[in-house]
Amino acid sequence: MTKFIFVTGGVVSSLGKGLTSASIGTILERRGLRIRLQKLDPYLNVDPGTMSPYQHGEVYVLDDGAETDLDLGHYERFTHSPLSRDSNYTSGRIYQRVIEKERQGKYLGGTVQVVPHVTDEIKASIRRLAGPDVDVVITELGGTVGDIEGLPFLEAIRQLPLDVGKSNCLFVHLTLVPYLRAARELKTKPTQHSVQQLREIGIQPDVLIVRCERPLGRDNEEKIALFCNVEHKAVIEEIDKEFSIYEVPVGLVEHGLDQLIVEKLGLKAGPSDMDDWEELVRRIRNPEHEVTIAVVGKYIEHRDAYKSIYEALDHAGLAHSARVIVKRLEAEELERQSPETLLSGVDGILVPGGFGIRGVEGKVRTIQFARENQIPYFGICLGMQAAVIEFARNVAGLPGAHSTEFAADTPYPVICLLEDQKTVTTKGGTMRLGAQPCVLADHSLAAQTYGLPEVSERHRHRYEFNPEFRNPLVSAGMSLSGTSPDGKLVEIVEIPDHPWFLAVQFHPEFKSKPMQPHPLFVGFVGAAMARRKNERSQPQPV
Ligand code: GLN
């Protein structure tokens, strides 16, 4: 029988509910349990694919092509839970299903209502993940308790224990205990109020995970336990981590959360084995080297817009025992100031994916600077398309070369709309999405770096390298080192006459994990470190 854990959040948003849910997954897996993770998002978009990164950060793409919330990235990095379209539901998607059923006459003339029709649909979406090979489904509820749009989800999880048995469900609530400097005190009242609100809805949390910047202390724990009606041992402190998010699972085990969950749900679990996570944390805390990577993008000021890229860089750094210092640069800045000024001292340059023309010329200038100054360059999606544009204009002698996404009338459309995108008129789930195979050219940097002849990577784009320009670009020295198996789509380009210049049409960042860093990121960071070492050993001008 599959058990269910629900993770809700209160007091404020951005408390790290995704990380906490992922960490609960980690610590249960480390007890030998088979888990599935899922996120329910109360907003009305059918999926986050149509949202700007300014809204909810990056859109995380799964193998099956689902465009999902970035918390699913944490789930994949922290656990082995298989993820699919069923791992992320929004209100929009739930309502869409209900309305489709209504149009098909499936409700047999009944009045269609939030309770029971919408809540039934939500419960079915949660239970879809259960099965004989699953011990625990962990469902994270987006938003904060008290949000109007979250109510149907809370009502659904309130009802679920009635369907599957109370003893098979566990409610975990994440809150904040702020420290008031003026009073020199931690304050528990917001947590009390948040739990009160949950209880009004009919949910009594079993476990409270309390985010705080200072240790809670026994008195506060007891106070929270009493006022929130939970056992003292079920008040779990989650103190801010100094070094890395990967410390969270270790901290939760130290506070006994895994054992508490196992006991409360009556799970048959093995002993906890956190050895490799503890080793990971030790390595994160004690780097032997440093390397600086510039990320030149469009949504730089949003902390989470390139979340998986920043994580993948960290993983690659760990593989080299190095701390990666990321210099985030707004691409438009490179249109106003010289690359020499903005990029001085960086050891490697990465241009990530993106949409829309803003900042594209800055990206092209950045790539020119990396190419001409032999600085390791890693282009991802739009970062690959911009590399092709730069090379076409400045090396292959095709002035004004561009992508038709940005200049429909360019004389040299080196990047153009994918053939099967030409008839697409609607947004949302209509790009080239998800895992696609890619064949690597023998002896290329890509093949060497992966150590494989063929790979599978996740895509999210509408435009491609225009096959009509293969010859002029290859003759000018660009190598097309990865293609779709039929040879039609160019997925990877390289410049062999450069220490490390590789750009990919796909998103390798989605497949990097702390324990299995992505080979391309490891190769890129390694090349940046080699450059740094080389530069530092050069005699400096006096
Ligand atoms: N805008 C480009 C395209 O649609 C690149 C997309 C991306 O970087 N994810 O092809």
Residues whose N, C-alpha, C, O or C-beta is under 5 A from the ligand:
A	BS01	LIG	G353 G354 F355 I380 C381 L382 R460 H461 R462 Y463
